[in-house]
Amino acid sequence: MFMEFLECIKKRIIQDDELKNELYSLILYGSFVRGDFLENVSDLDFFAVIIKDESIIPKLRQVLEDCTKEINAVEVDLAWEYLENISDPLRRGVPFKFLTIYQEDFLENHIVVYGKDIANILPKYKFENLLSWRIERILKLIERSKRNPKLMHILAGETARLLALINGAKSLRKKDIVNALEKIRDEEALEVYRAYLNGRKLKFDEGFLTRFIEARIDRIKKIL
């Protein structure tokens, strides 16, 4: 099944002149490549680098959804960026997490489905250098995410993951995150993260999630 859906996507792109000419790269990354993808829990993550015309994105999204129906992902997530911004995603375009603070995981766990690899174009960011920037961004996103339970749970989950990483998690693999949170005995962080693993249940109210994020961010700042 792994090779079948990749071949389906590549074939559909090659058969479409607009997609073929406009796509610099299409990359599969994240849990599916990393090996900890969970059916009906995880997203299937793609990243498209386009040359100049973003109008191809809806068509590309349809191709991805058509070719991945048998994977049982919660969502087929398609992020995209212009080629001209890839040389410094932190300051140009959108500073996607997988290109910035989690870049190391992206570089280790990605497959070029179509086009060229971007590994040699990306600047090499270090997790430690970007941590302060990322936690401040999370705090700013709280207000924007309020009254949206899904986004609040995502922010809380990322906060738990950051806490695990600075406390010895070896990677972004789900078992490594859980192990690190267990070692520091943070039961609330474990509960937040396990809610995600258990079918992404929207288990907590906004007040709890806000307090959780702010408290763990304060804890992370003290470690820095």
SVG drawing of the C-alpha trace seen along z (x, -y; Angstrom):
<svg xmlns="http://www.w3.org/2000/svg" viewBox="-16 -38 39 40">
<polyline fill="none" stroke="black" stroke-width="0.4" points="0.0,0.0 2.9,-2.3 4.3,-2.3 0.9,-2.2 -0.3,-5.5 3.0,-7.2 3.0,-5.9 -0.6,-7.0 0.3,-10.6 3.3,-10.7 1.5,-9.3 -1.4,-11.8 1.0,-14.7 3.0,-13.6 -0.2,-13.3 -1.2,-16.9 0.9,-19.6 -0.1,-22.3 0.9,-20.3 4.0,-18.9 5.3,-22.3 4.4,-24.2 5.5,-21.8 9.2,-22.1 8.8,-19.4 6.1,-17.4 7.2,-15.8 5.7,-13.3 6.9,-13.8 6.0,-13.2 4.6,-10.2 3.9,-8.0 7.6,-8.2 8.8,-8.2 7.0,-4.9 4.6,-6.0 1.5,-6.7 -1.8,-5.7 -4.8,-4.9 -7.8,-7.2 -5.5,-9.3 -2.7,-10.7 -2.6,-13.1 -0.9,-12.3 1.5,-15.2 2.5,-16.6 4.5,-19.7 4.4,-21.2 7.0,-23.7 5.5,-25.7 7.3,-27.9 4.9,-30.8 1.2,-29.8 -0.7,-28.8 -3.9,-28.2 -2.7,-24.5 -3.2,-23.8 -6.9,-22.7 -6.1,-20.4 -3.1,-18.9 -5.1,-18.5 -7.7,-16.5 -5.0,-14.2 -3.7,-13.5 -7.1,-12.8 -8.0,-10.5 -4.7,-8.5 -4.7,-8.1 -8.3,-7.0 -7.1,-3.6 -4.6,-5.0 -7.2,-5.9 -5.7,-9.2 -7.7,-11.7 -6.8,-14.3 -4.6,-14.7 -2.7,-17.9 -1.1,-19.8 1.2,-22.7 2.8,-24.7 5.3,-27.4 6.9,-29.3 10.3,-28.1 11.8,-31.6 11.0,-31.5 12.6,-28.1 16.1,-29.5 14.9,-31.1 11.4,-30.0 11.8,-31.6 11.9,-35.1 10.2,-34.6 6.8,-33.1 5.3,-30.9 7.6,-29.6 6.1,-26.1 7.1,-24.0 8.5,-21.2 10.8,-23.6 12.0,-25.5 11.9,-24.1 11.2,-20.5 13.5,-20.7 15.8,-17.9 12.9,-15.5 11.7,-16.7 15.1,-16.2 15.4,-12.7 11.9,-11.6 10.8,-12.8 10.3,-11.2 10.3,-13.2 7.2,-12.0 7.7,-14.3 10.4,-16.7 13.5,-17.7 14.6,-17.4 14.8,-20.7 17.2,-19.4 20.2,-21.2 18.2,-24.5 17.0,-24.8 19.2,-26.7 20.1,-24.4 18.3,-25.6 19.0,-24.3 16.1,-23.3 17.7,-25.1 18.1,-28.3 14.4,-28.4 12.8,-27.3 12.4,-30.8 10.9,-32.0 8.4,-29.0 7.1,-29.3 6.5,-33.0 4.6,-32.2 2.5,-29.6 1.5,-32.2 0.4,-34.7 -1.6,-32.0 -3.7,-31.3 -6.0,-34.3 -6.4,-33.5 -7.3,-29.9 -9.9,-30.6 -13.4,-29.4 -11.8,-26.8 -11.4,-23.6 -9.5,-21.8 -6.8,-24.5 -6.6,-24.8 -6.0,-21.1 -3.3,-21.2 -1.5,-24.1 -1.7,-22.2 -0.4,-19.0 2.6,-20.9 3.4,-22.4 3.5,-19.0 5.7,-17.8 8.1,-20.7 8.2,-20.0 9.1,-16.3 11.8,-17.3 13.7,-19.6 13.4,-16.8 15.2,-14.2 12.8,-12.8 15.0,-11.3 12.8,-12.2 9.3,-13.2 8.2,-9.6 5.0,-9.3 6.5,-6.7 9.6,-8.9 7.3,-11.8 5.3,-9.7 8.4,-8.2 9.8,-11.6 6.6,-12.9 6.4,-9.8 9.9,-10.3 9.2,-13.9 5.8,-12.7 3.7,-15.4 0.3,-13.7 -1.5,-16.6 0.9,-16.7 0.5,-13.0 -3.3,-13.3 -3.2,-16.1 -0.9,-14.1 -2.7,-10.8 -6.1,-12.5 -4.5,-13.2 -3.3,-9.6 -6.8,-8.3 -8.6,-9.4 -7.9,-13.2 -10.6,-13.6 -11.5,-17.2 -11.5,-16.3 -10.6,-19.6 -12.3,-23.0 -10.7,-26.2 -9.9,-27.4 -8.0,-24.2 -6.0,-24.3 -5.1,-28.0 -3.8,-27.4 -2.0,-24.2 -0.2,-26.0 0.8,-29.0 2.1,-27.0 4.2,-24.6 5.6,-27.5 6.7,-29.1 8.3,-25.8 10.1,-25.6 11.4,-29.2 12.9,-28.4 14.9,-25.5 16.2,-27.7"/>
</svg>
